[in-house]
Amino acid sequence: ELSVVEGMQFDRGYLSAYFVTNADKMIAQLENAYVLLTDKKISN
């Protein structure tokens, strides 16, 4: 089942402070962002 919702939240914070676009509110607001969903581990 696919559910489409507006917005997204991470329970444990950001991996890097560079993700934050508004340091005062500590939020990362992105427009027209692509999201990759997978059930596999991603490594580099």
mmCIF entry with sequence, helices, sheets and N, C-alpha, C, O atoms, coordinates in Angstrom:
data_MODEL
# 
_entry.id   MODEL 
# 
_entity.id                         1 
_entity.type                       polymer 
_entity.pdbx_number_of_molecules   1 
# 
_entity_poly.entity_id                      1 
_entity_poly.type                           'polypeptide(L)' 
_entity_poly.nstd_linkage                   no 
_entity_poly.nstd_monomer                   no 
_entity_poly.pdbx_seq_one_letter_code       ELSVVEGMQFDRGYLSAYFVTNADKMIAQLENAYVLLTDKKISN 
_entity_poly.pdbx_seq_one_letter_code_can   ELSVVEGMQFDRGYLSAYFVTNADKMIAQLENAYVLLTDKKISN 
_entity_poly.pdbx_strand_id                 A 
# 
loop_
_entity_poly_seq.entity_id 
_entity_poly_seq.num 
_entity_poly_seq.mon_id 
_entity_poly_seq.hetero 
1 1  GLU n 
1 2  LEU n 
1 3  SER n 
1 4  VAL n 
1 5  VAL n 
1 6  GLU n 
1 7  GLY n 
1 8  MET n 
1 9  GLN n 
1 10 PHE n 
1 11 ASP n 
1 12 ARG n 
1 13 GLY n 
1 14 TYR n 
1 15 LEU n 
1 16 SER n 
1 17 ALA n 
1 18 TYR n 
1 19 PHE n 
1 20 VAL n 
1 21 THR n 
1 22 ASN n 
1 23 ALA n 
1 24 ASP n 
1 25 LYS n 
1 26 MET n 
1 27 ILE n 
1 28 ALA n 
1 29 GLN n 
1 30 LEU n 
1 31 GLU n 
1 32 ASN n 
1 33 ALA n 
1 34 TYR n 
1 35 VAL n 
1 36 LEU n 
1 37 LEU n 
1 38 THR n 
1 39 ASP n 
1 40 LYS n 
1 41 LYS n 
1 42 ILE n 
1 43 SER n 
1 44 ASN n 
# 
_struct_asym.id          A 
_struct_asym.entity_id   1 
# 
_struct_conf.conf_type_id            HELX_P 
_struct_conf.id                      HELX_P1 
_struct_conf.pdbx_PDB_helix_id       AA1 
_struct_conf.beg_label_comp_id       ALA 
_struct_conf.beg_label_asym_id       A 
_struct_conf.beg_label_seq_id        17 
_struct_conf.pdbx_beg_PDB_ins_code   ? 
_struct_conf.end_label_comp_id       PHE 
_struct_conf.end_label_asym_id       A 
_struct_conf.end_label_seq_id        19 
_struct_conf.pdbx_end_PDB_ins_code   ? 
_struct_conf.beg_auth_comp_id        ALA 
_struct_conf.beg_auth_asym_id        A 
_struct_conf.beg_auth_seq_id         17 
_struct_conf.end_auth_comp_id        PHE 
_struct_conf.end_auth_asym_id        A 
_struct_conf.end_auth_seq_id         19 
_struct_conf.pdbx_PDB_helix_class    5 
_struct_conf.details                 ? 
_struct_conf.pdbx_PDB_helix_length   3 
# 
_struct_conf_type.id          HELX_P 
_struct_conf_type.criteria    ? 
_struct_conf_type.reference   ? 
# 
loop_
_atom_site.group_PDB 
_atom_site.id 
_atom_site.type_symbol 
_atom_site.label_atom_id 
_atom_site.label_alt_id 
_atom_site.label_comp_id 
_atom_site.label_asym_id 
_atom_site.label_entity_id 
_atom_site.label_seq_id 
_atom_site.pdbx_PDB_ins_code 
_atom_site.Cartn_x 
_atom_site.Cartn_y 
_atom_site.Cartn_z 
_atom_site.occupancy 
_atom_site.B_iso_or_equiv 
_atom_site.pdbx_formal_charge 
_atom_site.auth_seq_id 
_atom_site.auth_comp_id 
_atom_site.auth_asym_id 
_atom_site.auth_atom_id 
_atom_site.pdbx_PDB_model_num 
ATOM 1   N N  . GLU A 1 1  ? 0.839  -1.167 0.000  1.00 0.00 ? 1  GLU A N  1 
ATOM 2   C CA . GLU A 1 1  ? 0.000  0.000  0.000  1.00 0.00 ? 1  GLU A CA 1 
ATOM 3   C C  . GLU A 1 1  ? 0.890  1.238  0.000  1.00 0.00 ? 1  GLU A C  1 
ATOM 4   O O  . GLU A 1 1  ? 1.863  1.314  0.751  1.00 0.00 ? 1  GLU A O  1 
ATOM 5   N N  . LEU A 1 2  ? 0.558  2.187  -0.829 1.00 0.00 ? 2  LEU A N  1 
ATOM 6   C CA . LEU A 1 2  ? 1.316  3.433  -0.943 1.00 0.00 ? 2  LEU A CA 1 
ATOM 7   C C  . LEU A 1 2  ? 0.526  4.560  -0.309 1.00 0.00 ? 2  LEU A C  1 
ATOM 8   O O  . LEU A 1 2  ? -0.627 4.797  -0.669 1.00 0.00 ? 2  LEU A O  1 
ATOM 9   N N  . SER A 1 3  ? 1.141  5.253  0.632  1.00 0.00 ? 3  SER A N  1 
ATOM 10  C CA . SER A 1 3  ? 0.523  6.420  1.263  1.00 0.00 ? 3  SER A CA 1 
ATOM 11  C C  . SER A 1 3  ? 1.339  7.647  0.896  1.00 0.00 ? 3  SER A C  1 
ATOM 12  O O  . SER A 1 3  ? 2.559  7.652  1.057  1.00 0.00 ? 3  SER A O  1 
ATOM 13  N N  . VAL A 1 4  ? 0.688  8.673  0.410  1.00 0.00 ? 4  VAL A N  1 
ATOM 14  C CA . VAL A 1 4  ? 1.353  9.925  0.063  1.00 0.00 ? 4  VAL A CA 1 
ATOM 15  C C  . VAL A 1 4  ? 0.926  10.966 1.087  1.00 0.00 ? 4  VAL A C  1 
ATOM 16  O O  . VAL A 1 4  ? -0.265 11.226 1.261  1.00 0.00 ? 4  VAL A O  1 
ATOM 17  N N  . VAL A 1 5  ? 1.907  11.561 1.765  1.00 0.00 ? 5  VAL A N  1 
ATOM 18  C CA . VAL A 1 5  ? 1.628  12.582 2.770  1.00 0.00 ? 5  VAL A CA 1 
ATOM 19  C C  . VAL A 1 5  ? 2.475  13.806 2.478  1.00 0.00 ? 5  VAL A C  1 
ATOM 20  O O  . VAL A 1 5  ? 3.482  13.722 1.775  1.00 0.00 ? 5  VAL A O  1 
ATOM 21  N N  . GLU A 1 6  ? 2.068  14.929 3.011  1.00 0.00 ? 6  GLU A N  1 
ATOM 22  C CA . GLU A 1 6  ? 2.832  16.155 2.828  1.00 0.00 ? 6  GLU A CA 1 
ATOM 23  C C  . GLU A 1 6  ? 3.720  16.360 4.047  1.00 0.00 ? 6  GLU A C  1 
ATOM 24  O O  . GLU A 1 6  ? 3.230  16.394 5.175  1.00 0.00 ? 6  GLU A O  1 
ATOM 25  N N  . GLY A 1 7  ? 5.003  16.494 3.828  1.00 0.00 ? 7  GLY A N  1 
ATOM 26  C CA . GLY A 1 7  ? 5.948  16.702 4.921  1.00 0.00 ? 7  GLY A CA 1 
ATOM 27  C C  . GLY A 1 7  ? 6.617  15.411 5.342  1.00 0.00 ? 7  GLY A C  1 
ATOM 28  O O  . GLY A 1 7  ? 6.183  14.317 4.984  1.00 0.00 ? 7  GLY A O  1 
ATOM 29  N N  . MET A 1 8  ? 7.677  15.562 6.106  1.00 0.00 ? 8  MET A N  1 
ATOM 30  C CA . MET A 1 8  ? 8.456  14.417 6.565  1.00 0.00 ? 8  MET A CA 1 
ATOM 31  C C  . MET A 1 8  ? 9.183  14.824 7.838  1.00 0.00 ? 8  MET A C  1 
ATOM 32  O O  . MET A 1 8  ? 9.528  15.993 8.012  1.00 0.00 ? 8  MET A O  1 
ATOM 33  N N  . GLN A 1 9  ? 9.417  13.869 8.725  1.00 0.00 ? 9  GLN A N  1 
ATOM 34  C CA . GLN A 1 9  ? 10.068 14.177 10.000 1.00 0.00 ? 9  GLN A CA 1 
ATOM 35  C C  . GLN A 1 9  ? 11.022 13.059 10.369 1.00 0.00 ? 9  GLN A C  1 
ATOM 36  O O  . GLN A 1 9  ? 10.701 11.880 10.217 1.00 0.00 ? 9  GLN A O  1 
ATOM 37  N N  . PHE A 1 10 ? 12.207 13.435 10.861 1.00 0.00 ? 10 PHE A N  1 
ATOM 38  C CA . PHE A 1 10 ? 13.179 12.469 11.365 1.00 0.00 ? 10 PHE A CA 1 
ATOM 39  C C  . PHE A 1 10 ? 13.137 12.506 12.884 1.00 0.00 ? 10 PHE A C  1 
ATOM 40  O O  . PHE A 1 10 ? 13.249 13.577 13.480 1.00 0.00 ? 10 PHE A O  1 
ATOM 41  N N  . ASP A 1 11 ? 12.979 11.352 13.515 1.00 0.00 ? 11 ASP A N  1 
ATOM 42  C CA . ASP A 1 11 ? 12.888 11.290 14.971 1.00 0.00 ? 11 ASP A CA 1 
ATOM 43  C C  . ASP A 1 11 ? 14.224 11.530 15.660 1.00 0.00 ? 11 ASP A C  1 
ATOM 44  O O  . ASP A 1 11 ? 14.248 12.006 16.795 1.00 0.00 ? 11 ASP A O  1 
ATOM 45  N N  . ARG A 1 12 ? 15.324 11.216 15.009 1.00 0.00 ? 12 ARG A N  1 
ATOM 46  C CA . ARG A 1 12 ? 16.632 11.280 15.673 1.00 0.00 ? 12 ARG A CA 1 
ATOM 47  C C  . ARG A 1 12 ? 17.513 12.418 15.178 1.00 0.00 ? 12 ARG A C  1 
ATOM 48  O O  . ARG A 1 12 ? 18.726 12.377 15.388 1.00 0.00 ? 12 ARG A O  1 
ATOM 49  N N  . GLY A 1 13 ? 16.959 13.411 14.543 1.00 0.00 ? 13 GLY A N  1 
ATOM 50  C CA . GLY A 1 13 ? 17.749 14.556 14.105 1.00 0.00 ? 13 GLY A CA 1 
ATOM 51  C C  . GLY A 1 13 ? 18.374 14.343 12.733 1.00 0.00 ? 13 GLY A C  1 
ATOM 52  O O  . GLY A 1 13 ? 18.056 13.379 12.037 1.00 0.00 ? 13 GLY A O  1 
ATOM 53  N N  . TYR A 1 14 ? 19.252 15.236 12.360 1.00 0.00 ? 14 TYR A N  1 
ATOM 54  C CA . TYR A 1 14 ? 19.879 15.218 11.044 1.00 0.00 ? 14 TYR A CA 1 
ATOM 55  C C  . TYR A 1 14 ? 21.230 14.520 11.096 1.00 0.00 ? 14 TYR A C  1 
ATOM 56  O O  . TYR A 1 14 ? 21.942 14.594 12.097 1.00 0.00 ? 14 TYR A O  1 
ATOM 57  N N  . LEU A 1 15 ? 21.571 13.851 10.018 1.00 0.00 ? 15 LEU A N  1 
ATOM 58  C CA . LEU A 1 15 ? 22.869 13.204 9.912  1.00 0.00 ? 15 LEU A CA 1 
ATOM 59  C C  . LEU A 1 15 ? 23.983 14.250 9.870  1.00 0.00 ? 15 LEU A C  1 
ATOM 60  O O  . LEU A 1 15 ? 25.074 14.031 10.397 1.00 0.00 ? 15 LEU A O  1 
ATOM 61  N N  . SER A 1 16 ? 23.696 15.382 9.242  1.00 0.00 ? 16 SER A N  1 
ATOM 62  C CA . SER A 1 16 ? 24.678 16.454 9.116  1.00 0.00 ? 16 SER A CA 1 
ATOM 63  C C  . SER A 1 16 ? 23.976 17.800 9.288  1.00 0.00 ? 16 SER A C  1 
ATOM 64  O O  . SER A 1 16 ? 22.825 17.959 8.883  1.00 0.00 ? 16 SER A O  1 
ATOM 65  N N  . ALA A 1 17 ? 24.662 18.754 9.879  1.00 0.00 ? 17 ALA A N  1 
ATOM 66  C CA . ALA A 1 17 ? 24.103 20.102 10.033 1.00 0.00 ? 17 ALA A CA 1 
ATOM 67  C C  . ALA A 1 17 ? 23.919 20.789 8.683  1.00 0.00 ? 17 ALA A C  1 
ATOM 68  O O  . ALA A 1 17 ? 23.176 21.766 8.592  1.00 0.00 ? 17 ALA A O  1 
ATOM 69  N N  . TYR A 1 18 ? 24.576 20.302 7.636  1.00 0.00 ? 18 TYR A N  1 
ATOM 70  C CA . TYR A 1 18 ? 24.441 20.885 6.304  1.00 0.00 ? 18 TYR A CA 1 
ATOM 71  C C  . TYR A 1 18 ? 23.062 20.648 5.698  1.00 0.00 ? 18 TYR A C  1 
ATOM 72  O O  . TYR A 1 18 ? 22.708 21.302 4.718  1.00 0.00 ? 18 TYR A O  1 
ATOM 73  N N  . PHE A 1 19 ? 22.276 19.729 6.258  1.00 0.00 ? 19 PHE A N  1 
ATOM 74  C CA . PHE A 1 19 ? 20.911 19.507 5.784  1.00 0.00 ? 19 PHE A CA 1 
ATOM 75  C C  . PHE A 1 19 ? 19.986 20.650 6.191  1.00 0.00 ? 19 PHE A C  1 
ATOM 76  O O  . PHE A 1 19 ? 18.968 20.876 5.537  1.00 0.00 ? 19 PHE A O  1 
ATOM 77  N N  . VAL A 1 20 ? 20.319 21.372 7.252  1.00 0.00 ? 20 VAL A N  1 
ATOM 78  C CA . VAL A 1 20 ? 19.458 22.427 7.787  1.00 0.00 ? 20 VAL A CA 1 
ATOM 79  C C  . VAL A 1 20 ? 19.503 23.639 6.863  1.00 0.00 ? 20 VAL A C  1 
ATOM 80  O O  . VAL A 1 20 ? 20.580 24.128 6.523  1.00 0.00 ? 20 VAL A O  1 
ATOM 81  N N  . THR A 1 21 ? 18.323 24.121 6.457  1.00 0.00 ? 21 THR A N  1 
ATOM 82  C CA . THR A 1 21 ? 18.251 25.311 5.609  1.00 0.00 ? 21 THR A CA 1 
ATOM 83  C C  . THR A 1 21 ? 17.844 26.544 6.401  1.00 0.00 ? 21 THR A C  1 
ATOM 84  O O  . THR A 1 21 ? 18.022 27.666 5.928  1.00 0.00 ? 21 THR A O  1 
ATOM 85  N N  . ASN A 1 22 ? 17.300 26.354 7.603  1.00 0.00 ? 22 ASN A N  1 
ATOM 86  C CA . ASN A 1 22 ? 16.929 27.457 8.482  1.00 0.00 ? 22 ASN A CA 1 
ATOM 87  C C  . ASN A 1 22 ? 17.482 27.145 9.866  1.00 0.00 ? 22 ASN A C  1 
ATOM 88  O O  . ASN A 1 22 ? 16.894 26.369 10.618 1.00 0.00 ? 22 ASN A O  1 
ATOM 89  N N  . ALA A 1 23 ? 18.617 27.756 10.198 1.00 0.00 ? 23 ALA A N  1 
ATOM 90  C CA . ALA A 1 23 ? 19.302 27.450 11.461 1.00 0.00 ? 23 ALA A CA 1 
ATOM 91  C C  . ALA A 1 23 ? 18.523 27.934 12.680 1.00 0.00 ? 23 ALA A C  1 
ATOM 92  O O  . ALA A 1 23 ? 18.639 27.342 13.754 1.00 0.00 ? 23 ALA A O  1 
ATOM 93  N N  . ASP A 1 24 ? 17.729 28.997 12.539 1.00 0.00 ? 24 ASP A N  1 
ATOM 94  C CA . ASP A 1 24 ? 16.945 29.498 13.672 1.00 0.00 ? 24 ASP A CA 1 
ATOM 95  C C  . ASP A 1 24 ? 15.887 28.491 14.110 1.00 0.00 ? 24 ASP A C  1 
ATOM 96  O O  . ASP A 1 24 ? 15.681 28.280 15.305 1.00 0.00 ? 24 ASP A O  1 
ATOM 97  N N  . LYS A 1 25 ? 15.220 27.872 13.146 1.00 0.00 ? 25 LYS A N  1 
ATOM 98  C CA . LYS A 1 25 ? 14.165 26.898 13.451 1.00 0.00 ? 25 LYS A CA 1 
ATOM 99  C C  . LYS A 1 25 ? 14.659 25.458 13.386 1.00 0.00 ? 25 LYS A C  1 
ATOM 100 O O  . LYS A 1 25 ? 13.914 24.528 13.697 1.00 0.00 ? 25 LYS A O  1 
ATOM 101 N N  . MET A 1 26 ? 15.924 25.270 12.980 1.00 0.00 ? 26 MET A N  1 
ATOM 102 C CA . MET A 1 26 ? 16.514 23.934 12.813 1.00 0.00 ? 26 MET A CA 1 
ATOM 103 C C  . MET A 1 26 ? 15.644 23.042 11.918 1.00 0.00 ? 26 MET A C  1 
ATOM 104 O O  . MET A 1 26 ? 15.308 21.914 12.278 1.00 0.00 ? 26 MET A O  1 
ATOM 105 N N  . ILE A 1 27 ? 15.290 23.577 10.741 1.00 0.00 ? 27 ILE A N  1 
ATOM 106 C CA . ILE A 1 27 ? 14.502 22.814 9.782  1.00 0.00 ? 27 ILE A CA 1 
ATOM 107 C C  . ILE A 1 27 ? 15.228 22.767 8.446  1.00 0.00 ? 27 ILE A C  1 
ATOM 108 O O  . ILE A 1 27 ? 16.044 23.634 8.133  1.00 0.00 ? 27 ILE A O  1 
ATOM 109 N N  . ALA A 1 28 ? 14.923 21.758 7.678  1.00 0.00 ? 28 ALA A N  1 
ATOM 110 C CA . ALA A 1 28 ? 15.416 21.639 6.307  1.00 0.00 ? 28 ALA A CA 1 
ATOM 111 C C  . ALA A 1 28 ? 14.198 21.689 5.398  1.00 0.00 ? 28 ALA A C  1 
ATOM 112 O O  . ALA A 1 28 ? 13.424 20.734 5.335  1.00 0.00 ? 28 ALA A O  1 
ATOM 113 N N  . GLN A 1 29 ? 14.034 22.782 4.707  1.00 0.00 ? 29 GLN A N  1 
ATOM 114 C CA . GLN A 1 29 ? 12.879 22.954 3.837  1.00 0.00 ? 29 GLN A CA 1 
ATOM 115 C C  . GLN A 1 29 ? 13.360 22.903 2.396  1.00 0.00 ? 29 GLN A C  1 
ATOM 116 O O  . GLN A 1 29 ? 14.112 23.770 1.951  1.00 0.00 ? 29 GLN A O  1 
ATOM 117 N N  . LEU A 1 30 ? 12.920 21.879 1.668  1.00 0.00 ? 30 LEU A N  1 
ATOM 118 C CA . LEU A 1 30 ? 13.327 21.663 0.285  1.00 0.00 ? 30 LEU A CA 1 
ATOM 119 C C  . LEU A 1 30 ? 12.103 21.721 -0.612 1.00 0.00 ? 30 LEU A C  1 
ATOM 120 O O  . LEU A 1 30 ? 11.035 21.228 -0.249 1.00 0.00 ? 30 LEU A O  1 
ATOM 121 N N  . GLU A 1 31 ? 12.258 22.320 -1.779 1.00 0.00 ? 31 GLU A N  1 
ATOM 122 C CA . GLU A 1 31 ? 11.164 22.392 -2.741 1.00 0.00 ? 31 GLU A CA 1 
ATOM 123 C C  . GLU A 1 31 ? 11.482 21.499 -3.926 1.00 0.00 ? 31 GLU A C  1 
ATOM 124 O O  . GLU A 1 31 ? 12.619 21.462 -4.395 1.00 0.00 ? 31 GLU A O  1 
ATOM 125 N N  . ASN A 1 32 ? 10.482 20.782 -4.408 1.00 0.00 ? 32 ASN A N  1 
ATOM 126 C CA . ASN A 1 32 ? 10.608 19.876 -5.557 1.00 0.00 ? 32 ASN A CA 1 
ATOM 127 C C  . ASN A 1 32 ? 11.731 18.864 -5.353 1.00 0.00 ? 32 ASN A C  1 
ATOM 128 O O  . ASN A 1 32 ? 12.501 18.591 -6.274 1.00 0.00 ? 32 ASN A O  1 
ATOM 129 N N  . ALA A 1 33 ? 11.820 18.316 -4.164 1.00 0.00 ? 33 ALA A N  1 
ATOM 130 C CA . ALA A 1 33 ? 12.879 17.354 -3.830 1.00 0.00 ? 33 ALA A CA 1 
ATOM 131 C C  . ALA A 1 33 ? 12.511 15.956 -4.319 1.00 0.00 ? 33 ALA A C  1 
ATOM 132 O O  . ALA A 1 33 ? 11.337 15.586 -4.339 1.00 0.00 ? 33 ALA A O  1 
ATOM 133 N N  . TYR A 1 34 ? 13.509 15.192 -4.710 1.00 0.00 ? 34 TYR A N  1 
ATOM 134 C CA . TYR A 1 34 ? 13.330 13.791 -5.065 1.00 0.00 ? 34 TYR A CA 1 
ATOM 135 C C  . TYR A 1 34 ? 13.589 12.942 -3.827 1.00 0.00 ? 34 TYR A C  1 
ATOM 136 O O  . TYR A 1 34 ? 14.497 13.234 -3.049 1.00 0.00 ? 34 TYR A O  1 
ATOM 137 N N  . VAL A 1 35 ? 12.799 11.902 -3.646 1.00 0.00 ? 35 VAL A N  1 
ATOM 138 C CA . VAL A 1 35 ? 12.938 11.023 -2.486 1.00 0.00 ? 35 VAL A CA 1 
ATOM 139 C C  . VAL A 1 35 ? 13.112 9.596  -2.983 1.00 0.00 ? 35 VAL A C  1 
ATOM 140 O O  . VAL A 1 35 ? 12.312 9.106  -3.781 1.00 0.00 ? 35 VAL A O  1 
ATOM 141 N N  . LEU A 1 36 ? 14.161 8.931  -2.509 1.00 0.00 ? 36 LEU A N  1 
ATOM 142 C CA . LEU A 1 36 ? 14.413 7.532  -2.849 1.00 0.00 ? 36 LEU A CA 1 
ATOM 143 C C  . LEU A 1 36 ? 13.937 6.663  -1.698 1.00 0.00 ? 36 LEU A C  1 
ATOM 144 O O  . LEU A 1 36 ? 14.387 6.828  -0.564 1.00 0.00 ? 36 LEU A O  1 
ATOM 145 N N  . LEU A 1 37 ? 13.031 5.740  -1.982 1.00 0.00 ? 37 LEU A N  1 
ATOM 146 C CA . LEU A 1 37 ? 12.537 4.801  -0.975 1.00 0.00 ? 37 LEU A CA 1 
ATOM 147 C C  . LEU A 1 37 ? 13.056 3.418  -1.309 1.00 0.00 ? 37 LEU A C  1 
ATOM 148 O O  . LEU A 1 37 ? 12.931 2.963  -2.446 1.00 0.00 ? 37 LEU A O  1 
ATOM 149 N N  . THR A 1 38 ? 13.636 2.746  -0.331 1.00 0.00 ? 38 THR A N  1 
ATOM 150 C CA . THR A 1 38 ? 14.158 1.402  -0.548 1.00 0.00 ? 38 THR A CA 1 
ATOM 151 C C  . THR A 1 38 ? 14.118 0.624  0.755  1.00 0.00 ? 38 THR A C  1 
ATOM 152 O O  . THR A 1 38 ? 14.108 1.202  1.842  1.00 0.00 ? 38 THR A O  1 
ATOM 153 N N  . ASP A 1 39 ? 14.095 -0.690 0.632  1.00 0.00 ? 39 ASP A N  1 
ATOM 154 C CA . ASP A 1 39 ? 14.177 -1.529 1.825  1.00 0.00 ? 39 ASP A CA 1 
ATOM 155 C C  . ASP A 1 39 ? 15.560 -2.162 1.933  1.00 0.00 ? 39 ASP A C  1 
ATOM 156 O O  . ASP A 1 39 ? 15.775 -3.062 2.744  1.00 0.00 ? 39 ASP A O  1 
ATOM 157 N N  . LYS A 1 40 ? 16.497 -1.688 1.111  1.00 0.00 ? 40 LYS A N  1 
ATOM 158 C CA . LYS A 1 40 ? 17.876 -2.187 1.107  1.00 0.00 ? 40 LYS A CA 1 
ATOM 159 C C  . LYS A 1 40 ? 18.818 -1.170 1.734  1.00 0.00 ? 40 LYS A C  1 
ATOM 160 O O  . LYS A 1 40 ? 18.492 0.016  1.794  1.00 0.00 ? 40 LYS A O  1 
ATOM 161 N N  . LYS A 1 41 ? 19.973 -1.610 2.200  1.00 0.00 ? 41 LYS A N  1 
ATOM 162 C CA . LYS A 1 41 ? 20.988 -0.724 2.754  1.00 0.00 ? 41 LYS A CA 1 
ATOM 163 C C  . LYS A 1 41 ? 21.685 0.023  1.624  1.00 0.00 ? 41 LYS A C  1 
ATOM 164 O O  . LYS A 1 41 ? 22.028 -0.568 0.600  1.00 0.00 ? 41 LYS A O  1 
ATOM 165 N N  . ILE A 1 42 ? 21.891 1.309  1.810  1.00 0.00 ? 42 ILE A N  1 
ATOM 166 C CA . ILE A 1 42 ? 22.590 2.136  0.827  1.00 0.00 ? 42 ILE A CA 1 
ATOM 167 C C  . ILE A 1 42 ? 23.977 2.440  1.375  1.00 0.00 ? 42 ILE A C  1 
ATOM 168 O O  . ILE A 1 42 ? 24.111 2.963  2.481  1.00 0.00 ? 42 ILE A O  1 
ATOM 169 N N  . SER A 1 43 ? 24.997 2.117  0.607  1.00 0.00 ? 43 SER A N  1 
ATOM 170 C CA . SER A 1 43 ? 26.367 2.400  1.029  1.00 0.00 ? 43 SER A CA 1 
ATOM 171 C C  . SER A 1 43 ? 27.115 3.062  -0.118 1.00 0.00 ? 43 SER A C  1 
ATOM 172 O O  . SER A 1 43 ? 26.671 3.016  -1.265 1.00 0.00 ? 43 SER A O  1 
ATOM 173 N N  . ASN A 1 44 ? 28.251 3.676  0.193  1.00 0.00 ? 44 ASN A N  1 
ATOM 174 C CA . ASN A 1 44 ? 29.009 4.347  -0.862 1.00 0.00 ? 44 ASN A CA 1 
ATOM 175 C C  . ASN A 1 44 ? 30.255 3.621  -1.206 1.00 0.00 ? 44 ASN A C  1 
ATOM 176 O O  . ASN A 1 44 ? 31.004 4.059  -2.079 1.00 0.00 ? 44 ASN A O  1 
# 
